[in-house]
Amino acid sequence: MVSEEHLENLAEVLNDLVREGRSADAVALISTRHPADQADLLEELDEDALEKVLSALQPDQAADILEHLHEDVRAEVVARMPASSLAVILDSVDDDIEADIVQHLPEERAREVLPLLEDRVVVEQLLTHEEDSAGGLMNPDVLALRRDWTVDETIRFLRTQKPDPHQPYYLYVVDDESKLQGIVSLRDIVVAEPEERLGDIMSTDVISVPASADREVAAERMRHYDLLALPVVDDEGRLLGVITPDDVLDVQVEEATEDIYRMAGLGVKEWAFSPVLESASRRVPWLAFNMVWAFAGASIISVFQDTISRVAALAIFMPMIAGQAGNAGIQTATIVVRSMALGELTPADIVHMLRKEWALGLIKGVLFGGVLATVAWVTRGDMTFGLIAGVAMFLNMMVASTTGVIIPMTLRRLGVDPAAIAGVFDTMVTDFMGFLIYLGLATIFIDRLT
């Protein structure tokens, strides 16, 4: 992987070469590097330089780089390419990547490019699957063997087909209707007798996934069974394609990124260099939503303004009581959201999960409530003041333990993605309840405060 400093230096050299009309030298400079590093390098170039370098590359070289470019950069690049040039490059990438790129083209642009593709039929079939489904993730380029073939016939077939080195270690066996029947490994074929039939040496215990299944389901199935490849079938059990570990890794990275962005109230498609207005359109609504609830918290404080005016020192510990519980609630919500995403936590587990988090809430409440009570008592010289602050912290920690479990699971039950707003709601509730408990206790015992 190229270091950031080295990347910037190389990008500057490439920009200079292109300005001098030496695009061929620029291509020679990057050609010795891995396509992923080439993509990182090209992303640092000026728009004009990037376009000229790509046009100077051979189609297969450009295809490798295009596959590794960030989605936003790739979209800009293909938008400027003539349809004929883009089609030539797309014919050099894997069918699943080809379909993914075409799917993200504007509709009019896609209609121009599709008729020019050599694998048009395959791409159109892939486009019938939802982008977030196993069918949209799979690679349709998979070898299918017949169960009545002998080992010798199979080896001759493989030598004729010369499968891509990226093909999975597994080979799939189908019947005359292309329905998945079994699986056989290259090792099984190598050690078997030439006259043995595949139907006799294959394993019929095949784990597959429907093309309509969510891609997260496919990724979890591969992880759970520790598979090197996962076959994708249609409703009739016919083999359509295969999902490989690199596909799953991309899914896991994307899903983890989406969850993080959603919990922070950001757009799932945002990246460091997204256009300013585009980023603003994604962030401002969530901040506005938070501001509305901030007014709700302020209204609680206003109810107790007489109490605060009599004991102004109460305001010192308000942010701590609300903020510490909010952090604890987000910790719990994050664990719950992740566990639900991995299938480790179901609605039937809610009582067990609450008991565990209440136990943790007791520990955290006693620990941090005790510390806060001691500090408040020492700094104010008032034991009642210290007890109010400590008890408020303890109770709000228990609130956080409860909402951290209840809110994500309720949102999931309502069909709302908990990763999107669970953290936001949890923080709002702990802020609201923290102010209410703390100032409510202070109001009850106001005559005992000095």
N, C-alpha and C positions, 0 to 999 in steps of 0.2 A: 504494500500500500504506500502511495506517495505521501510524504509529509506535507503539511499545509504550506510551510515556507517554500519547499521545493516546488510544490504545485504552482504557487504564485509566480515564482521565477521562470518556470517553464512556460507558463501562460503568456508572460510578457515577451519571451523570446518568440513564441509562435505568432503573437500579434504583430511583432516587428517583421517577421518573415513574410507574413501575408501582406502587410502594407508595402513591402518591397517587391511584391509580385512573385514571391518564391513559395507558392503554395505546395509545390512538389517537395521542397525541402522540409516544409512543415509536416507533411504527411510522413516523410521518411523519419523524422524525429520522433513521432509518436508511435510508429508502426511496431517498434520492438517491445512495446509495453502491453500488459494485459488489457483486454477490452474494457474492463471495469475502471482501470486507471486512466485509459484513454478517455472514457466518458467523463470522469472527474475533471480531467484536464480541459476538455472541450467546454465544459460548463463554465469555466473561468474566462473563456474568450469573449471578445466583443461579438455582437450579433453578426456583423458583416464577416469577421474572420471565421466564425463558426460555420457560416453557410459556405464559404469558399473552401474550407478544409474538407467538409463533408462531400462537396461536389467533386473534389479531387481524389477521393478515396474510391477503391474498388467496391462494387455493390456488397460483396460478402464482408468486407471490412466495415463499411458503413452500417451494415445490418447488425454486426456484433456490438458496435458502439451504441446504436439506437436502442438496443435491448437494455443497456445499462444506464441510459440517461434518466434523470429525474423526470417524472411524468409531465410536470409543467414545462420544463425545457424541451422535452420531446414533442409536446404538443405544438410549441412555437416553431420548432424545426420543421416538422412535417407540414405545417400550415403554409410554409414558404416554398416548399418543394413542388416542382411541376408534377402532375399526377403520374405521368409516364416514368419519371425518375423514381418517385416514391414506390411505385408498383414493382419496379426492378429490385429495389432494395428489400421490400417486404417479402418477395419471393425467396430471399435468402435466409429469412428467420424462421424459427419453428412455427408451426401452424397456430399454436395457442397464443404465442406472442403476436403473430400477424393479426389474428382476430381481435386481440385486445387493443392493438393500435387502431385498427379500422373502426372498432366500436366507439372509440373516443374522438373520432373525426366528426366535424360538423356533417349533418345529413347530406347536404349537397355535395360536399367534398368526398364523402364515402361512396356516393353514387358514381362519381367520376373514377375512383380508384378501383372499385370492386371488379368491373368488367375486364380490367387489365391484368388481374392476378392469375397466375398459372393454377393456383390451388383455390380458385374461386368457390367451387362447390363445397370443399371442406370448410373454408372460412365461413361461408353462409350457414352451414350446418352448425358450426360453433356459435355463431351469433344468435341462434335460436334459443340458446341457454342463457339464463340470467347470469349477469357478471359475477354475483356473489354466490353462485351455486357450484357444486362439484363439476357439473358439465362445463361451466365457464372457466374452470381452473384446469381441466384435464388437457393432456396432449393426445390427440387422436392417432398419432403415429405410433401404433403398437402392433407388434407381430402376433398373429393368432395362428395356432397350430391345430391340426385335426387329431382327434383322439385315436383314429384308426391308423395313423402314420406310424411307421417303424422308426426306431432311433436313427437308423442309417438314412432314411428318407428325410428325417428332420434335419440332420446335419447337412445334407446336401442342399436343403431348402435355405438354411441359415447362410451357407457359403454363397448361395446365389443372391440372397437379399442383402448380404453385407450390412447388418444392422448398425445403426449409429452407435458410437461408443457410449453415448449417454442413455442408451436403452437400458431399462432395469435388468437386474440379475435374474428376475423371474421371467418365465415364459408362460403364456396362458393358452389353455386348451379349450376349444369350442366345438360345438356340433355343427351339423350342416346348416342350421339356422342362425349360426353365429352366437348361440347362447353359451354363456360361460359354464364350462363343465369342471375344470380343474386347473391346477397350477403345477408346473414342473420347473426345477432349477437347472441351470447349466451343468452343475455338478452331477445331478441325477442322469442327465443325458450322456455325459462323458463316461461315467462308470458303468452304464447299462450295456447289455449285449446288443449288437447292431440289429438283431431281428425282433427285439422286444417292442411291443406297442406302447405308445404314450399313455393309452388308457389304463395300462397295467402298472405304470410307474408313477403316474401323476397323483397328486394329493387332491382329494375332492373337498377338503376343508378350506374353502376359499372365502376370504373376507373381502367384501366389496362394498360399494356405496352407490346409491341411486344418483343419477345425473341431476335430479331435482333437489337433492339434499344441500343444505347450506354448507358453504366451504369450511366453516368452523367445525362442523360435524365431521367432515372428511379429515381435517387436520387432527382433530382429537382422536379419531379412529386410528390413524397412522401412528400417533404417539402412544396410544394405549396398547396397541398390539406390536409396537416396535417394528413396523414394516418398512421395507426399502422401496416399496411401490404399492399403490392401491388402485385396483381396477374399478372403472366406472361403468355401470350398466344402465340400460333403459328399463322401463316398467316391465318388459317381457324377459328381462335377464340377458339381453344381448350385449356383448362387449362393445363399448363405445370408445374407450380410451383409458389412459392411466395417469395417475397423479404421482409425482416423484417428490423426494424430500426437498429439493430446491423450491418447488411450488409451495409446499407446506411452510417452509421457513419464511417465504415472502408473506404468506397469509398471517402467520403469527406476529411478524413484525408490524404489518399493517394494522391488525386488530389491536395489538398492544398500544400502538401509536394513537389509534382512534379513541381507545378508552382513556388514555392520558389526556388527550386534547378535549374530549367531552367533559371529563371531570373538572377541567380547568375552564370550561365554557368557550373553547376555541373550535373553529371549523375543522372537520376531519381531513380536509384537503389542504390545509394551510401548511406552508413551509417557510423557512427563514426569509426567502426573498419573494414571497407573494406580493402582488401589487398592494399599495397602501389602502386604496379604497376597498379592495376585495377583503383585506384583513379587517378593516374597520367594520364592514357589513357583517362579519362573523362574530366579532368580539363585542361591539356596542350593545346588541340586544341583551346579551347575558349580563353585562354590566348594568344596564338599565333595570333589568329584573332584580338584580341584587340591590340596587339603589332603592327600589320600592320597598323591599324588606328592611333596608336600613332605616327608612322612615318609620316602619312599624316598630323597630327596636327603639327608635327615638321617642315614639309615642308612649312606650312603656316607661321610659325614663321621665318623660314629662308628667306622668301621673304621680310620680314620687318626688317631684321637684321640691315640695315643702320639706320632705325628709332630708334631701340632699342639702338644702339651704341651711338646715339646722346642724347637720354634721357633714360639712363639705369634704372631709377626709374619705367619705364613702366612695367618692369618684375615683380615688387612687387605684382601688383594687377591682373596679368593674371590668376593665379590659382583660385583666388576668383571668378572672373567673369565667368570662365568656370565651376568651381565646383558647385557654388550655383545654376546656371541655370540647371546643370545636375541633381542635387538633386530634383529640382522643376519638371523637366521633368519626372523623375522616379515616383514621387508622382502621377502625372497625368496619366502616363502609367499604373501604378498599379491599379488605380481606374477604368480605361477604360477596362483593361483586366478582372478584377473581374466582372464588370458589364456585359460584353459580355458573360462571362462564366455562369452567372446566368440568362441570357436571358433578362436583363433589358435594354440593349443597342443594337440597330440594325443599319445597314448602313443608314437607313432613319433618324436617330437621329444625324447624324454627324454635321449638321449645328447648331442645338440647343446646342450640346456638345461643339462645338468650341466657340460659343458665351459666354457660361458660363465660360470656361477656359480662354478666352481672358479677361473677366472681372476680374478673379482672377489674371491673368498675369499683368494687369494694377495695381492692388493693390500691388502685390509683387514687381513689377518693380519699382513703385514709392517709396515704403518703403525701399527696399534694395538698389536701385539706389541712393536714397537721402542720405542714411547713408554712402554709399561708396564715393559719391561725396564730402560730408562734411569732411570725414576722409582724403581723398586724398588732398583736398584743404588745410586743416589745416596742415597736415604733410609736404606738399611740398610748401605751401605758394603761390600756383598758381591756380587761379580760373579756367583757361582753362583746366588744368590737371584734376581738380576735375570734371568738366562738362563732359569731355571725358570719364572718368571712370564711372560716374553715368549713362550717356546715354548708354554706352556699356552694363552695367548691366541691364538697363531697356529693351533695345532691345533684349538681349539674353533671358530674362525672357519671352518675348513674343514669341520668337522662341521655347522655351521649352514648353509653353502652346500649341502651334500649333503641334509640333512634338509628344507630349505626347498623342494627340488624333489621328493624321493622321497615325503615324507609326503602332500602334497596329491594327487599323481598316483596313489598307491597307494589312498588313500581313494576317489577317483573310480572306480578300477577295481573296488573292492569294493562300489560302489553307495552309498557314504556321501557326503553333501554335505561337501566339503572346507572350505567356508566355516565350517562349524559347529565343527570341532575341530582344524583344521590348525594354527592359531596356538598353541592350548593344548598340543598334542603337541610341537610344535617347541620351545617354551619348556621343557617338561619334559625333553626329550632333551638340550638344550644345558646346562641346569642340572646334570643327572646326569653328563654326559660332562665338563663343565667341572671339577666337583669331583674326578672320578675321575682325569683327566689331570693336573691341577695337584698334587693331594695324592699321586698315584702317583709323579710325577717327584720330588717333595720327599722321599718315602720312599726312593727309589732313591739319591738323592744326599744323604741326611741327614747323613752323616759329613763332608761338605764345606761344610755350612751353619754359619755362626757364630751 
